[in-house]
Amino acid sequence: MTTDTKSSSIQTHGTVRRRVVWSIILLLLAGFAAFNIVAYNQAYTMTHFTEGGAKTAKPEAQKGLGKFKVLLTGVNLPKPVNKLKPSDFGLQYETRRIAVNKDVELEAWYLPCDDSKGLVLLFHGYGECKDGLLKEAKVFHDLGYSTFLTDFRGSGGSNQRVTTVGFLESEDLVKTVEYIAALRKPNRPLILYGDSMGAAAILRAIAIGGVKSDGIIIEGVFDRLLSAVRNRFRSMNVPAFPAAEALVFWGGIQLHFPAFSLNPADYASKVICPALMLHGADDPRATPEQARAVYDRLAGKKSFEDFPGVKHESCLAADPARWKSLVQAFLLELR
């Protein structure tokens, strides 16, 4: 083989190698771009409520092609609508409107109680609205407490169609506490009750928003937003990394908030008022271990009660007698 032939052969091999390398790089870039497009869409559908359509089934119920479609195109979450009213439970109420800022207005229900022992503010979870807490409100009312139920932004009778799973909702909570100042009776306790996202908003409002409360009751709380998102992927038997990280990142970018800092476990250390934590022992969305991470950091007098066999659902519905007994005992200690 001549020198020119050898040189030509080397150049050809070099060109082929470069093409292979560039092809691999382009494939990786295309894969990275596709992954982020899917993650961006997932984050959008999980934080922006739609006008209608069927609500996507829970992660645990996803199977086969349905699961693949949800992973690829995202979920459909219609804006939560209040289907029940306090009057359905025999409770008198007044509808109130609370302005958070020029863009956000909340709807709330005030349920006064004669000779009230105190005032309980109730805050709902992700993808829910205030009518989902009417059973809890009824128990508080039967125990002699006035109640105030608020729809977070994006839910029920409040405007907007977005959710930040507790971050901006804590601002809604701060405004609610400011609003109810005129409704409070002197020397009567103010108690905050929150479920899941509502619990996260309570902890953040106390730690960051300066809210003062005589006691809090929180259910189904997660330790970090990232943990909650990871748990959703695991519930579908899908690897959580790095999808969960990408979803949290893009969710924060879309709604302009530091999503990775939404960590109830960090807020808990600033909570010095008495706290009662209720948690499903089989909760896959906010695991008992993650809830304990929040509980361990609470700075005041506290109690943790788990409910065997209960998942990410109402502890009251699962065991009404025990729920009422625990709550009643906690309220008595605050008086």
Buried (B, 14 or more C-beta within 10 A) or exposed (E): EEEEEEEEEEEEEEEEEEEEEEEEEEEEEEEEEEEEEBBBBBBBBBBBBEEEEEEBEBBBEBEEEEBEEBBEEBBBBBBBEBEEEBEEBEBEBEEBEBEBEEEBBBBBBBBBBEEBBBBBBBBBBBBBBBBBBBBBBBBBBEBEBBBBBBBBBBBBBBBBBBBBBBBBBBBBBBBBBEBBEEBBEEEBBBBBBBBBBBBBBBBBBBBBBEBEBBBBBBBBBBBBBBBBBBBBBBBBEBEBEEBBBBBBBBBBEBBEBEBBBBBBBBBBBBBEBBBBBBBBBBBBBBBBEBBBBBBEBBEEEBBBBBBEEBBBBBBBEBBEEBBBEBBEEBBEEBE
